Amino acid sequence: MPKNQQNQRQLCLPLLAALKMRKTDKIIENSLRQALTEACETALEKYEGFQWLTHFVNYSDFPASLSIICVYDTNAHLAKTDEEGMRSLIKAKLVSIDIKMKDCRQQVRFDTEENCDNDNDGKWNERFRSFQTEKSELGNTGI
């Protein structure tokens, strides 16, 4: 695998946004992380401009709280992508490990590095915090 693809693969690993996790939560998290990594690797080959994905979850309200963000390099690439195809890919990977999302259109969101650079000076943690606040204010509608 070329070095660039290895670096991209590492970026596919989701950010873990959990404090104290029960043993069962850790088992689910590991399976979830593996399935999303597989989805990410497929998407890197299939969708032009796709860069990485991450997820957030509150295990006390799982799987309804699962939120997945797919990140593209530019708004132009995102505008041309097959969002439903990407959602189907993620959904299929999750179903393969017995995770069924309540509302795929709400739980799988899209963003770009371009937007993060413009709006948050490239600071993803800041951007994700603002999305979580926005999500709460909008009644769990997501990013």
LINMO-V391225 format. One record per residue. N is the residue number from 0. RES is the residue in three letters. D_LAST is the distance of its C-alpha to the last C-alpha in Angstrom with 2 decimals. Layout:
BEGIN
((N,RES,D_LAST) (N,RES,D_LAST))
END
This chain:
BEGIN
((0,MET,32.98) (1,PRO,32.79) (2,LYS,31.66) (3,ASN,28.64) (4,GLN,27.43) (5,GLN,28.14) (6,ASN,25.97) (7,GLN,23.10) (8,ARG,23.69) (9,GLN,23.42) (10,LEU,20.01) (11,CYS,18.94) (12,LEU,19.60) (13,PRO,16.49) (14,LEU,16.15) (15,LEU,17.59) (16,ALA,15.85) (17,ALA,18.62) (18,LEU,21.53) (19,LYS,24.43) (20,MET,24.24) (21,ARG,26.90) (22,LYS,28.81) (23,THR,27.26) (24,ASP,23.72) (25,LYS,24.90) (26,ILE,26.34) (27,ILE,23.18) (28,GLU,21.19) (29,ASN,23.83) (30,SER,23.76) (31,LEU,19.99) (32,ARG,20.14) (33,GLN,23.04) (34,ALA,21.51) (35,LEU,18.34) (36,THR,20.76) (37,GLU,22.78) (38,ALA,19.90) (39,CYS,19.09) (40,GLU,22.80) (41,THR,23.10) (42,ALA,20.16) (43,LEU,21.74) (44,GLU,24.83) (45,LYS,23.48) (46,TYR,20.68) (47,GLU,21.74) (48,GLY,19.64) (49,PHE,17.54) (50,GLN,17.73) (51,TRP,16.11) (52,LEU,13.53) (53,THR,12.67) (54,HIS,11.73) (55,PHE,11.45) (56,VAL,13.53) (57,ASN,15.61) (58,TYR,18.85) (59,SER,20.17) (60,ASP,17.72) (61,PHE,17.70) (62,PRO,16.70) (63,ALA,14.58) (64,SER,12.53) (65,LEU,12.03) (66,SER,8.65) (67,ILE,9.41) (68,ILE,8.18) (69,CYS,10.90) (70,VAL,12.09) (71,TYR,14.70) (72,ASP,17.25) (73,THR,17.14) (74,ASN,15.56) (75,ALA,18.85) (76,HIS,18.52) (77,LEU,15.01) (78,ALA,16.47) (79,LYS,19.32) (80,THR,17.73) (81,ASP,18.05) (82,GLU,14.54) (83,GLU,16.36) (84,GLY,18.77) (85,MET,16.29) (86,ARG,14.80) (87,SER,18.49) (88,LEU,19.41) (89,ILE,16.96) (90,LYS,17.92) (91,ALA,21.58) (92,LYS,21.45) (93,LEU,20.03) (94,VAL,22.57) (95,SER,25.24) (96,ILE,24.75) (97,ASP,24.55) (98,ILE,20.86) (99,LYS,19.66) (100,MET,16.06) (101,LYS,16.00) (102,ASP,13.52) (103,CYS,12.77) (104,ARG,10.89) (105,GLN,8.32) (106,GLN,8.68) (107,VAL,8.85) (108,ARG,6.28) (109,PHE,7.97) (110,ASP,8.60) (111,THR,12.12) (112,GLU,14.57) (113,GLU,15.83) (114,ASN,12.83) (115,CYS,12.91) (116,ASP,16.66) (117,ASN,16.66) (118,ASP,14.24) (119,ASN,14.79) (120,ASP,18.11) (121,GLY,16.92) (122,LYS,16.01) (123,TRP,13.18) (124,ASN,13.79) (125,GLU,13.37) (126,ARG,10.12) (127,PHE,8.71) (128,ARG,10.53) (129,SER,9.12) (130,PHE,5.45) (131,GLN,7.53) (132,THR,9.54) (133,GLU,7.21) (134,LYS,6.28) (135,SER,10.06) (136,GLU,11.05) (137,LEU,9.49) (138,GLY,11.23) (139,ASN,8.99) (140,THR,6.98) (141,GLY,3.74) (142,ILE,0.00))
END
